[in-house]
Amino acid sequence: MDPGSAFEAVFLDPVGQTVQQRWADAAITVGFEKLEPVSAFPVIPGRRWGPGLWWSATTGRHVAAGSNAMRTQLMVLDRIRG
């Protein structure tokens, strides 16, 4: 069994419609860095880290990150694709 077939991605397309697709297919065909975030990233007072933007060398623009974990994933993906 293909490891990517067990997971699905749910995201909003450029027109704002919800799309559900196998992760393996979506990872190849969808430019997630070009899509808007599905939900707002909340700012929680007192936290040491909050949402922000990561400058992606791959895309040449900022990509939104809602947490430190997301930012780390963006850094890794930018390194792999760049």
C-alpha positions as CSV (number, residue, x, y, z in Angstrom):
1,M,0.0,0.0,0.0
2,D,1.2,3.5,-0.9
3,P,2.1,5.4,2.3
4,G,0.6,8.6,0.9
5,S,-2.8,7.0,0.2
6,A,-3.7,6.8,3.9
7,F,-3.8,10.6,4.3
8,E,-5.9,13.2,2.7
9,A,-5.4,16.9,2.4
10,V,-8.4,19.3,2.8
11,F,-7.7,22.9,1.5
12,L,-9.4,25.9,-0.1
13,D,-8.7,26.3,-3.8
14,P,-7.9,29.8,-5.2
15,V,-11.7,30.5,-5.6
16,G,-12.4,29.6,-2.0
17,Q,-14.0,26.1,-2.5
18,T,-13.1,23.2,-0.2
19,V,-11.1,20.5,-1.9
20,Q,-10.4,17.0,-0.4
21,Q,-7.7,15.1,-2.2
22,R,-5.3,12.2,-1.5
23,W,-2.1,13.7,0.1
24,A,0.1,11.9,-2.4
25,D,-1.7,13.6,-5.3
26,A,-2.1,17.0,-3.7
27,A,1.6,17.2,-2.8
28,I,2.6,16.8,-6.4
29,T,-0.1,19.0,-8.1
30,V,-1.0,21.7,-5.6
31,G,1.1,24.8,-4.9
32,F,0.1,25.2,-1.3
33,E,2.4,28.2,-0.8
34,K,0.1,30.1,-3.2
35,L,-3.1,29.4,-1.3
36,E,-4.5,31.5,1.5
37,P,-4.6,30.0,5.1
38,V,-7.7,28.0,5.8
39,S,-8.2,29.8,9.1
40,A,-6.8,32.8,10.9
41,F,-3.8,32.3,13.1
42,P,-4.7,33.6,16.6
43,V,-2.3,35.7,18.6
44,I,-2.4,34.6,22.2
45,P,-1.0,37.1,24.7
46,G,1.8,35.7,26.9
47,R,3.0,33.1,24.4
48,R,6.6,33.1,23.5
49,W,5.9,32.6,19.8
50,G,3.0,33.5,17.6
51,P,2.0,33.4,14.0
52,G,4.2,35.1,11.4
53,L,5.6,35.0,7.9
54,W,8.5,33.0,6.6
55,W,10.5,34.3,3.6
56,S,10.7,31.4,1.1
57,A,13.7,31.3,-1.2
58,T,11.8,28.8,-3.3
59,T,8.8,31.1,-4.0
60,G,10.5,34.5,-3.5
61,R,7.7,35.7,-1.2
62,H,6.4,35.4,2.3
63,V,4.5,32.3,3.4
64,A,2.2,32.4,6.5
65,A,3.1,30.2,9.4
66,G,0.7,29.7,12.4
67,S,3.1,28.2,14.9
68,N,6.8,27.4,15.5
69,A,6.2,23.9,14.2
70,M,4.7,25.2,11.0
71,R,7.6,27.6,10.5
72,T,10.1,24.7,11.0
73,Q,8.2,22.6,8.4
74,L,8.4,25.6,6.0
75,M,12.1,25.9,6.6
76,V,12.7,22.2,5.8
77,L,10.4,22.2,2.7
78,D,12.1,25.4,1.5
79,R,15.5,23.7,1.9
80,I,14.4,20.6,0.0
81,R,12.7,22.4,-2.9
82,G,15.2,25.2,-3.1
